[in-house]
């Protein structure tokens, strides 16, 4: 198959329109149409259904688009490795992690990474869904469990736990609970046990909820839980690294804690020699080391 025709096909399938694909490719609509027609004739199949709202892939077109998408991702990976300079760190780095860790721990620290490497272009993708690194949905991930894919390089960064925190203002107004029975005078703020989160956190929330707490606020991510706690709404279940970020928070019920949650850095084998990955790995490792030292001295 002609590589140039495949490139044009991929653009058309991605855009769903000859006109939009032509704009991306800087080709006329008629030129794009001729190339698609020639590709269909060479394969002896119909790749698109023509529809009033645009072009819709046929079954054969879907198969070819899956193949060209995989090719495009592999080419992106190759281009990323080629662009890596021996002496400089620059270009795009796609980083994925959870909403909580990304907003409350990683993003506030990125100033130091940009100070060292001002030519970096970081695309920070925060979601609870685990993105597929081998399929290049992201370049590097920080995950709350060890990745299972064999073709990933992984590094264990730290261990965290979910614990209970409140503001001094809230505790001054409502008192500090000494036992779980005291929770009947307090509001619990947490992720709902059924929302995507680490299993250790879900187990702790389920245990707390079993005590028939009269007032609760559930949020679908830890950033929302944190905002509610900071605004004195109640006692929140939060990851313990936030005690370093918000030292004024008070830990309550010190015997109540989740089991250990390992935190891993992971990236594809094919990016082993990427300067951008190495720079990010070094940055995160340094931040974790500094965090551990503050815990020890605190």
C-alpha positions as CSV (number, residue, x, y, z in Angstrom):
1,X,0.0,0.0,0.0
2,X,1.1,3.5,-0.8
3,X,2.3,5.3,2.4
4,X,1.2,8.7,1.1
5,X,-2.3,7.4,0.4
6,X,-2.5,5.8,3.9
7,X,-1.5,9.1,5.4
8,X,-4.3,10.9,3.6
9,X,-6.8,8.1,4.5
10,X,-5.8,8.4,8.2
11,X,-6.4,12.2,8.1
12,X,-9.8,11.8,6.4
13,X,-10.9,9.0,8.8
14,X,-9.8,11.2,11.8
15,X,-11.5,14.3,10.5
16,X,-14.6,12.6,9.1
17,X,-14.6,15.0,6.2
18,X,-12.7,15.5,3.0
19,X,-12.8,19.2,3.4
20,X,-11.4,19.2,7.0
21,X,-8.7,16.6,6.1
22,X,-7.7,18.8,3.1
23,X,-7.2,21.8,5.4
24,X,-5.0,19.7,7.7
25,X,-3.0,18.3,4.8
26,X,-3.0,21.5,2.8
27,X,-4.5,19.8,-0.2
28,X,-7.7,20.5,-2.2
29,X,-10.8,18.5,-1.5
30,X,-10.6,17.1,-5.0
31,X,-7.0,15.9,-4.5
32,X,-7.9,14.2,-1.3
33,X,-10.9,12.6,-2.9
34,X,-8.8,11.3,-5.8
35,X,-6.3,9.7,-3.4
36,X,-9.0,8.0,-1.3
37,X,-10.6,6.7,-4.5
38,X,-7.3,5.4,-5.7
39,X,-6.7,3.6,-2.4
40,X,-10.1,2.0,-2.5
41,X,-9.5,0.8,-6.0
42,X,-6.1,-0.6,-5.1
43,X,-7.6,-2.5,-2.2
44,X,-10.8,-3.4,-4.1
45,X,-12.9,-2.3,-1.1
46,X,-15.1,0.7,0.0
47,X,-13.5,2.5,2.9
48,X,-16.2,5.2,3.6
49,X,-19.9,5.5,3.5
50,X,-20.9,8.9,2.2
51,X,-23.4,10.5,4.5
52,X,-25.0,14.0,4.7
53,X,-23.1,14.6,8.0
54,X,-19.8,13.5,6.6
55,X,-17.9,10.3,6.0
56,X,-18.5,7.1,8.0
57,X,-16.0,4.3,8.0
58,X,-17.0,0.9,6.6
59,X,-16.0,-2.2,8.4
60,X,-13.0,-2.5,6.2
61,X,-12.3,1.2,6.8
62,X,-12.4,0.6,10.6
63,X,-9.8,-2.1,10.2
64,X,-7.5,0.1,8.2
65,X,-8.0,3.0,10.5
66,X,-7.0,0.8,13.5
67,X,-3.8,-0.1,11.6
68,X,-2.9,3.5,10.6
69,X,-3.7,4.8,14.2
70,X,-1.2,2.2,15.6
71,X,1.3,3.3,12.9
72,X,0.8,7.0,13.8
73,X,1.5,6.3,17.5
74,X,4.6,4.3,16.6
75,X,5.8,7.1,14.4
76,X,5.1,9.6,17.1
77,X,7.3,7.5,19.5
78,X,10.1,7.3,17.0
79,X,9.9,11.1,16.3
80,X,10.0,11.7,20.1
81,X,13.2,9.6,20.4
82,X,14.8,11.3,17.4
83,X,14.0,14.8,18.7
84,X,15.7,14.0,22.0
85,X,19.0,15.9,22.1
86,X,22.2,14.7,23.7
87,X,22.5,17.9,25.7
88,X,19.0,19.5,25.8
89,X,15.6,18.6,27.2
90,X,12.8,20.0,25.1
91,X,9.5,19.2,23.3
92,X,6.2,17.6,24.4
93,X,5.9,15.3,27.4
94,X,2.5,13.7,28.1
95,X,2.1,12.9,31.8
96,X,-0.9,11.1,33.3
97,X,-1.8,10.6,36.9
98,X,-4.9,10.8,39.1
99,X,-6.8,14.0,39.6
100,X,-5.9,14.1,43.3
101,X,-2.2,13.5,43.0
102,X,-1.9,15.7,39.8
103,X,-3.7,18.7,41.2
104,X,-2.6,18.6,44.8
105,X,1.0,17.2,44.6
106,X,2.4,17.3,41.1
107,X,1.2,20.5,39.5
108,X,2.3,22.8,42.4
109,X,5.9,21.3,42.0
110,X,6.2,21.8,38.3
111,X,7.7,25.3,38.7
112,X,11.0,23.7,39.6
113,X,11.0,21.4,36.5
114,X,10.2,24.3,34.2
115,X,12.9,26.4,35.8
116,X,15.5,23.7,34.9
117,X,14.0,22.9,31.5
118,X,12.1,25.9,30.2
119,X,11.7,24.4,26.7
120,X,9.6,21.5,27.9
121,X,5.9,21.3,26.8
122,X,4.1,19.2,29.4
123,X,0.6,17.9,28.6
124,X,-0.8,16.9,32.1
125,X,-3.7,14.5,31.7
126,X,-5.5,14.0,35.0
127,X,-8.1,11.3,35.2
128,X,-8.9,8.1,37.2
129,X,-8.9,6.0,34.0
130,X,-5.6,4.2,33.5
131,X,-4.2,5.3,30.1
132,X,-2.5,2.8,27.9
133,X,1.2,3.7,27.8
134,X,2.3,1.0,25.3
135,X,-0.4,2.4,22.9
136,X,1.1,5.9,23.5
137,X,-2.0,7.4,25.1
138,X,0.6,9.1,27.4
139,X,4.4,9.0,27.7
140,X,4.8,8.6,31.4
141,X,2.4,7.8,34.3
142,X,2.3,8.0,38.1
143,X,0.0,5.3,39.2
144,X,-1.4,4.1,42.6
145,X,-0.7,0.4,41.8
146,X,2.1,-1.5,40.0
147,X,1.5,-1.5,36.2
148,X,0.8,-5.0,34.9
149,X,2.2,-4.6,31.3
150,X,5.4,-6.4,30.7
151,X,6.8,-3.8,28.2
152,X,6.8,-1.0,30.8
153,X,9.7,0.3,32.9
154,X,8.5,0.9,36.4
155,X,10.0,2.6,39.5
156,X,8.4,2.5,43.0
157,X,8.3,6.1,44.3
158,X,6.7,6.0,47.7
159,X,3.9,4.5,49.8
160,X,1.0,6.6,50.9
161,X,-2.1,6.0,53.2
162,X,-5.5,7.5,53.4
163,X,-6.2,9.1,56.7
164,X,-8.7,11.5,58.3
165,X,-8.1,15.3,58.4
166,X,-9.9,18.5,59.4
167,X,-9.1,22.2,59.8
168,X,-8.4,23.7,63.3
169,X,-11.5,26.0,62.7
170,X,-13.8,23.0,62.2
171,X,-12.5,21.2,65.2
172,X,-12.7,24.3,67.4
173,X,-16.4,24.6,66.5
174,X,-17.4,20.9,66.6
175,X,-14.8,19.3,68.9
176,X,-12.2,16.6,68.1
177,X,-13.5,13.0,67.9
178,X,-11.6,10.6,70.1
179,X,-13.3,7.4,68.9
180,X,-15.5,6.3,65.9
181,X,-18.6,6.6,68.1
182,X,-17.9,10.4,68.3
183,X,-18.5,10.7,64.6
184,X,-22.2,11.1,65.2
185,X,-21.5,14.7,65.9
186,X,-19.4,15.2,62.7
187,X,-19.7,15.2,58.9
188,X,-17.6,12.8,56.9
189,X,-16.2,14.0,53.6
190,X,-14.9,11.3,51.3
191,X,-15.0,9.7,47.9
192,X,-18.0,7.4,47.4
193,X,-16.8,3.8,47.9
194,X,-18.1,3.0,44.4
195,X,-16.1,5.7,42.5
196,X,-12.8,4.9,40.8
197,X,-10.1,5.1,43.5
198,X,-7.4,3.0,45.1
199,X,-8.9,-0.1,46.7
200,X,-7.3,0.8,50.1
201,X,-9.2,4.1,50.1
202,X,-12.4,2.4,49.1
203,X,-12.1,-0.1,51.9
204,X,-11.4,2.6,54.5
205,X,-14.5,4.6,53.3
206,X,-16.6,1.5,53.5
207,X,-15.4,0.9,57.0
208,X,-16.2,4.4,58.1
209,X,-19.6,4.4,56.5
210,X,-20.5,1.2,58.4
211,X,-20.7,3.3,61.6
212,X,-23.9,4.9,60.5
213,X,-22.5,8.5,60.3
214,X,-25.5,10.9,60.1
215,X,-24.1,13.5,57.8
216,X,-21.8,12.9,54.8
217,X,-20.5,14.6,51.7
218,X,-19.2,12.3,48.9
219,X,-17.2,13.6,46.0
220,X,-15.8,11.7,43.0
221,X,-12.2,12.8,43.4
222,X,-9.8,13.8,46.2
223,X,-9.4,17.4,45.0
224,X,-13.1,18.0,45.7
225,X,-12.8,16.3,49.1
226,X,-9.8,18.6,49.9
227,X,-11.7,21.7,48.9
228,X,-14.6,20.8,51.2
229,X,-12.2,20.1,54.1
230,X,-10.3,23.4,53.6
231,X,-13.7,25.2,53.8
232,X,-14.4,23.6,57.2
233,X,-17.3,21.3,56.1
234,X,-16.2,18.3,58.1
235,X,-13.6,15.6,58.5
236,X,-12.1,14.3,55.2
237,X,-10.5,11.1,54.1
238,X,-7.4,12.3,52.3
239,X,-4.0,10.9,51.2
240,X,-1.3,11.5,53.9
241,X,1.1,13.4,51.5
242,X,-1.3,16.4,51.9
243,X,-0.1,16.8,55.5
244,X,3.1,18.1,53.9
245,X,1.2,20.4,51.5
246,X,-1.2,21.7,54.0
247,X,0.6,21.6,57.4
248,X,-2.2,23.4,59.2
249,X,-4.6,20.4,58.8
250,X,-5.0,18.3,61.8
251,X,-5.1,14.5,61.7
252,X,-7.9,13.1,63.7
253,X,-8.5,9.5,64.9
254,X,-4.8,8.6,64.4
255,X,-5.6,4.9,64.7
256,X,-7.8,5.1,61.6
257,X,-5.9,4.6,58.4
258,X,-6.0,2.7,55.2
259,X,-3.5,0.0,54.2
260,X,-0.4,1.0,52.3
261,X,-0.8,2.3,48.7
262,X,2.3,2.0,46.5
263,X,3.0,4.8,44.0
264,X,4.8,3.9,40.8
265,X,6.4,5.8,38.0
266,X,6.0,4.0,34.6
267,X,6.9,4.5,31.0
268,X,7.2,2.4,27.8
269,X,10.4,0.5,27.1
270,X,10.8,2.2,23.8
271,X,11.2,5.6,25.7
272,X,14.0,4.2,27.8
273,X,16.5,6.7,26.3
274,X,14.2,9.7,26.2
275,X,15.8,12.8,27.7
276,X,12.4,14.2,28.6
277,X,11.5,11.0,30.5
278,X,14.9,11.0,32.2
279,X,14.4,14.6,33.3
280,X,10.9,14.0,34.6
281,X,12.0,10.8,36.4
282,X,14.8,12.7,38.1
283,X,12.6,15.6,39.0
284,X,9.9,13.3,40.6
285,X,12.6,11.3,42.4
286,X,14.1,14.5,43.9
287,X,10.7,15.7,45.0
288,X,10.0,12.4,46.7
289,X,13.4,12.4,48.5
290,X,12.8,16.0,49.8
291,X,9.3,14.9,50.9
292,X,10.7,12.0,52.8
293,X,13.3,14.1,54.5
294,X,10.7,16.6,55.7
295,X,8.7,13.7,57.2
296,X,11.7,12.4,59.1
297,X,12.7,15.8,60.4
298,X,9.1,16.7,61.2
